[in-house]
Amino acid sequence: MTTTSGALLGVGYEGLDIDAFISRLRLRGVQVVVDVRLNPLSRKRGFSKVALASALAVAGIEYQHLKALGNPKDNRAGFALEDEAGELSRARYSAELKSDSARAALVELSSLAEDRKVAVMCFEADESTCHRAIVLSAVEQLRQPA
């Protein structure tokens, strides 16, 4: 988990089961999980949208899915690369965040974090290989005074 300023942090569930994931969220005082997967499905038991929302609710943690912040499937492989292909993937996703729906979702995410601790969630444990790092950065930029 990586913490950013304010009440936002990034979290991935790679390598965790649902109980360990929720335990980590509780230890960090997370009140809301915002799922930024384009399609909130997982082959990993407990991490598809309905099961995840249910498990989080039992733990007293709110779940929200912001589909507009998802990374297109054909753009995901490049995030883990430290080369031109990786740079292109990250640039393409950054451009995606300029759409009206993504901008509205970023504003919603920022608003959620004004008075609650919010975890921005995707799969990857290493945030540097995941689009959620760009989401967190975009929210931080949104919060900067003009």
Secondary structure, 3 states (H helix, E strand, C coil): CEECCCCEEEEECCCCCHHHHHHHHHHCCCCEEEECCCCCCCCCCCCCHHHHHHHHHHCCCEEEECHHHCCCHHHCHHHHCCCHHHHHHHHHHHHHCCCHHHHHHHHHHHHHCCCCCEEEEECCCCHHHCCHHHHHHHHHHHHCCC
